[in-house]
Amino acid sequence: MTAALRRSLSSLSIPNYRRWFIGQLISVSGNWMQIVAEMWLILTLTGSAIAVGITAALQFLPMLLFGAWGGLLVDRFPKRRILMLTQSLLVIPALALFAVTAADAVTAGMVFALVLVRGLVLAIDWPARQSFVIELVGPERVVNAVSLQSVLVHSSRVFGPALAGLLIATVGLAFCFLLNALSFVAMIAMLRSLDGRAIQPAQLARPERGGVRAGLRHVLSRPELAIPMAMMALVGTLGLNFQVLLPLLADITFHGDSSTYSALAVTMGVGSVLGALATGARGQVNPRVLVLSSLGFAVFATLAALAPTLPLAALALAGLGAAAVTFSASVNSTLQLRADPSMRGRVMALYSIVFLGSTPIGSPIVGWLAEHLGPRAGLVMGALAALVAAAGAYWAFARAKREAGTAEFARAFASPPQGAEQRERCAEPRRARARAERRGDTATHRALETGEHRAITDTKTHRTTTRGARRRRERTGARG
């Protein structure tokens, strides 16, 4: 294994994250399989591109309306417990769709209603999943872990649509919904298997009035949070609508069928996986990565819109997938690292709103454009949005740097944040001591207690010595 690949996969060395990754891979693959089946089902029932856009919008409308309150719940309760509840509830709409489709009693209204029910659960599930990652791996590995999450999502985008296309062609749409229901059972089993003593939970937020407004103020008052969030709001609304555009490109532009749709989705997924691995190997994010990944999104979306043939379109979509996942993973990592721990659920809920909740706004617009101007127009709109986001962020980062000063700006975007390494050194003896307690190794336990005390004392001594040296220099300078 090369050094770069080892860096890309480093978070998988943590047992809890490894179990989480496997459960997520199964669950998210099932979810993508259901999304493909829903889109193809509604297109079959209605023949309308606008109806496809409405289906995508309904899934994420609850996120737009209630996502901020979902994030507040995530900050107030243990995230693992919330996830076990939401994953159990997501079984219900999948089984209901299986029943009505298998009985040949399904209507467009039923599909819309069940997609909306799933969206209500996702308004809590998504912020919990996003903010749980740092509790599994710690701040040192969060960029790598988020990149692996992107590998997971986009690997699922390969496996899910490929399996959906196979099932639709052989046994029918209904079995996509049944397998998705079973995938949630696997995720629940993995959540139950996590070692609670190795999780690093954030401090739970106290109940207070105005908790949602406090989260919004936290983001708006800090440029390192506000600028990436604004970029995602623009690109998420007008650019990340591939679940609408891909079936329309397959059907309208290239006159294909479900296998054409699956091929485009798989190709884009492969590019996304490669982009995520590259981001994970880099292990850090900064303003330059955010701006360049948004610019890359604009370039590849334009190439996909101009592609005259299916193979060239698939190649451009692979590049677009790599740019999109680099952009979204960089925004996600920046927000998780810079948010205060007690605010992380609300910050990631706002991220989920602009990443997913903006779909009810963008999807109907893209559907309307595709219906009247063709699917290529939707890609052009996404390219323009990403170009504006890149230019606006470049200007905003430059302004923040001028106002804060170069050193302060660099500290705000240091990766990981200053102090994280010292906290990690002090936390490691505690984790080792817990392992010694489980083995019953009392001698090691006592040694680790002494080592932990020494690590904390050394850190405090270093701080005191540094402050003393600084004061002596100041006095010397004043006398001079």
ZIQUIKA-V513075 format. One record per residue. N is the residue number from 0. PHI is phi in whole degrees, 0 to 359 (999 if undefined). PSI is psi in whole degrees, -180 to 180 (none if undefined). NEAR is the number of other ideal C-beta (glycine too) atoms within 10 Angstrom. Layout:
n: (N/N)
phi: (PHI/PHI)
psi: (PSI/PSI)
near: (NEAR/NEAR)
This chain:
n: (0/1/2/3/4/5/6/7/8/9/10/11/12/13/14/15/16/17/18/19/20/21/22/23/24/25/26/27/28/29/30/31/32/33/34/35/36/37/38/39/40/41/42/43/44/45/46/47/48/49/50/51/52/53/54/55/56/57/58/59/60/61/62/63/64/65/66/67/68/69/70/71/72/73/74/75/76/77/78/79/80/81/82/83/84/85/86/87/88/89/90/91/92/93/94/95/96/97/98/99/100/101/102/103/104/105/106/107/108/109/110/111/112/113/114/115/116/117/118/119/120/121/122/123/124/125/126/127/128/129/130/131/132/133/134/135/136/137/138/139/140/141/142/143/144/145/146/147/148/149/150/151/152/153/154/155/156/157/158/159/160/161/162/163/164/165/166/167/168/169/170/171/172/173/174/175/176/177/178/179/180/181/182/183/184/185/186/187/188/189/190/191/192/193/194/195/196/197/198/199/200/201/202/203/204/205/206/207/208/209/210/211/212/213/214/215/216/217/218/219/220/221/222/223/224/225/226/227/228/229/230/231/232/233/234/235/236/237/238/239/240/241/242/243/244/245/246/247/248/249/250/251/252/253/254/255/256/257/258/259/260/261/262/263/264/265/266/267/268/269/270/271/272/273/274/275/276/277/278/279/280/281/282/283/284/285/286/287/288/289/290/291/292/293/294/295/296/297/298/299/300/301/302/303/304/305/306/307/308/309/310/311/312/313/314/315/316/317/318/319/320/321/322/323/324/325/326/327/328/329/330/331/332/333/334/335/336/337/338/339/340/341/342/343/344/345/346/347/348/349/350/351/352/353/354/355/356/357/358/359/360/361/362/363/364/365/366/367/368/369/370/371/372/373/374/375/376/377/378/379/380/381/382/383/384/385/386/387/388/389/390/391/392/393/394/395/396/397/398/399/400/401/402/403/404/405/406/407/408/409/410/411/412/413/414/415/416/417/418/419/420/421/422/423/424/425/426/427/428/429/430/431/432/433/434/435/436/437/438/439/440/441/442/443/444/445/446/447/448/449/450/451/452/453/454/455/456/457/458/459/460/461/462/463/464/465/466/467/468/469/470/471/472/473/474/475/476/477/478/479)
phi: (999/288/297/296/292/298/296/297/253/300/294/289/286/272/304/298/292/298/295/301/299/296/298/295/300/292/293/289/298/297/294/294/300/292/300/301/295/297/296/290/295/290/293/292/287/245/67/244/292/296/296/296/296/295/300/296/294/295/297/249/301/300/297/295/277/238/300/296/288/298/295/295/299/297/288/263/230/301/293/297/294/299/294/296/290/294/295/293/291/292/295/296/295/294/294/295/296/300/295/288/287/296/277/58/245/285/233/299/298/296/298/302/295/288/295/295/300/299/298/297/290/296/297/258/296/294/300/296/295/295/275/282/301/294/287/276/243/84/294/296/249/293/297/296/294/295/295/294/300/292/303/299/298/275/295/297/293/280/293/300/298/298/293/298/300/295/292/299/285/251/247/109/299/303/290/299/290/294/295/296/300/291/295/293/297/297/294/297/298/293/297/293/276/295/278/299/287/267/282/252/291/285/297/286/286/283/300/205/284/75/296/292/296/297/296/294/297/300/289/292/277/233/302/292/258/292/293/299/295/295/300/293/300/287/291/296/287/253/247/269/236/292/294/270/287/297/296/287/299/297/277/271/285/251/52/255/229/297/290/295/300/299/297/296/295/294/299/295/296/297/299/295/298/296/296/292/297/295/295/295/293/294/74/207/232/204/303/298/297/299/291/292/291/293/295/298/303/298/295/287/295/294/298/295/293/269/299/277/232/298/300/292/296/297/296/295/293/297/296/296/298/297/293/296/286/297/295/293/294/292/296/302/297/301/293/295/286/270/288/296/305/286/252/299/300/290/296/288/293/297/300/297/296/283/276/247/292/285/302/300/273/286/298/298/297/296/300/295/300/296/292/260/242/100/300/300/297/296/293/297/299/298/296/295/297/292/295/296/298/296/294/296/292/301/293/293/295/297/294/298/293/295/287/271/94/299/294/294/296/296/294/297/250/299/228/284/301/302/96/294/295/295/297/294/296/285/281/299/300/295/292/294/296/298/294/295/298/295/277/77/270/290/297/298/301/295/298/291/301/297/296/295/300/293/297/292/297/298/297/295/298/300/296/296/298/297/297/297/297/295/298/297/297/296/296/299/296/292/293/293)
psi: (131/162/-40/-41/-37/-41/-39/-31/13/-34/-23/-8/-14/119/-44/-43/-35/-44/-43/-44/-45/-46/-42/-38/-44/-47/-45/-33/-43/-38/-43/-36/-42/-40/-46/-45/-41/-46/-42/-36/-46/-33/-37/-40/-36/-29/20/129/-34/-38/-36/-43/-39/-40/-46/-38/-41/-32/-33/0/-45/-33/-42/-42/-39/2/-37/-39/-31/-41/-35/-41/-41/-36/-22/-16/156/131/-35/-41/-41/-43/-37/-36/-48/-39/-34/-41/-30/-15/-33/-55/-31/-45/-37/-42/-39/-45/-48/-32/-43/-33/1/36/9/142/165/-38/-40/-42/-47/-46/-44/-32/-39/-41/-45/-39/-35/-41/-40/-23/-23/-38/-42/-50/-36/-44/-43/-44/-9/-24/-47/-26/-23/-34/-18/166/-27/-32/10/-36/-44/-43/-41/-38/-40/-34/-38/-39/-44/-49/-42/-24/-40/-33/-24/-53/-46/-57/-37/-46/-38/-45/-40/-45/-42/-40/-24/-56/-8/165/-37/-37/-20/-42/-37/-46/-34/-41/-41/-30/-31/-31/-40/-40/-41/-42/-41/-38/-40/-27/-7/144/106/-28/-19/-7/141/80/143/156/132/140/142/146/130/155/144/27/-37/-42/-35/-40/-41/-42/-37/-42/-47/-25/-6/113/-33/-15/-42/-41/-51/-36/-41/-40/-46/-34/-43/-51/-38/-37/-46/-13/-37/66/40/-28/-21/-45/-38/-47/-32/-37/-44/-43/-50/-49/-46/7/46/-163/-160/-31/-33/-44/-47/-40/-43/-42/-41/-44/-44/-37/-39/-46/-38/-41/-45/-41/-39/-40/-40/-40/-41/-38/-33/-41/6/157/151/172/-36/-43/-42/-46/-46/-36/-35/-39/-41/-38/-46/-42/-50/-31/-37/-44/-40/-38/-32/-9/125/-20/163/-45/-41/-37/-42/-40/-44/-37/-32/-46/-39/-39/-42/-44/-41/-42/-33/-42/-51/-39/-36/-42/-47/-49/-43/-45/-42/-39/-37/-21/145/141/-39/-10/-4/-40/-43/-38/-44/-25/-42/-39/-44/-35/-48/-24/-43/-41/-19/-11/-39/-22/-48/-39/-47/-35/-46/-42/-42/-45/-44/-37/-38/-32/-8/155/-28/-31/-34/-39/-39/-42/-43/-39/-43/-39/-44/-37/-44/-41/-43/-46/-44/-40/-39/-45/-43/-40/-41/-40/-44/-37/-40/-42/-38/-24/150/-45/-45/-39/-42/-39/-37/-31/16/143/113/170/152/139/-19/-38/-42/-42/-38/-40/-37/-29/-28/-44/-34/-40/-40/-37/-40/-39/-39/-39/-41/-32/-11/21/90/-36/-47/-38/-47/-42/-40/-36/-45/-43/-38/-43/-40/-39/-44/-42/-42/-40/-45/-41/-42/-44/-44/-44/-42/-44/-41/-43/-39/-44/-41/-41/-41/-42/-42/-43/-37/-39/-36/none)
near: (7/8/8/13/12/11/14/23/18/19/25/15/11/17/13/19/24/14/18/27/20/17/23/23/20/20/23/22/26/29/22/26/28/29/22/28/29/26/24/23/22/23/20/13/15/16/10/14/25/17/17/28/30/23/25/25/26/22/26/30/21/22/28/20/15/18/28/22/16/27/31/22/20/29/27/16/16/17/25/18/11/21/22/14/15/20/24/14/16/25/17/15/22/24/16/17/27/21/14/16/21/15/9/8/9/20/11/16/9/15/24/17/13/22/23/17/17/24/25/18/20/24/27/27/22/26/32/27/24/25/27/24/23/23/19/24/23/20/19/18/22/24/26/24/25/29/29/27/26/25/24/20/23/25/20/23/26/20/19/29/26/20/19/30/24/15/20/24/12/8/11/13/22/20/19/30/26/20/20/28/19/14/26/23/14/18/26/18/14/20/17/11/13/19/12/9/12/15/14/17/12/20/10/15/21/9/8/9/7/9/19/16/11/16/26/14/12/20/21/12/9/17/20/22/22/15/24/27/22/17/27/29/19/20/29/28/22/22/29/24/27/23/23/28/31/23/26/24/28/25/21/15/19/18/9/17/14/23/14/20/25/26/20/25/27/19/22/26/25/19/23/29/22/18/28/27/21/16/29/27/18/19/18/15/27/15/23/12/20/25/23/16/26/30/18/20/30/23/16/24/28/19/18/27/23/13/20/7/9/18/11/13/24/21/17/23/30/23/20/32/26/26/24/29/30/27/31/26/27/30/26/25/29/27/24/22/22/22/25/14/18/17/22/29/29/31/26/30/30/27/31/31/26/23/25/21/28/25/26/22/15/25/28/18/17/31/26/15/23/27/17/10/12/17/25/20/17/30/31/17/21/29/22/16/24/30/19/16/28/23/14/16/20/18/12/17/21/12/12/19/17/10/10/15/10/9/8/11/19/12/13/18/21/15/19/19/15/9/11/16/12/15/16/16/14/15/14/15/20/14/15/16/19/14/15/19/14/10/9/8/14/10/8/15/16/12/15/22/14/10/14/18/12/12/18/14/10/13/15/10/11/11/11/10/10/10/10/10/10/10/10/10/10/10/10/9/8/7/6/5)
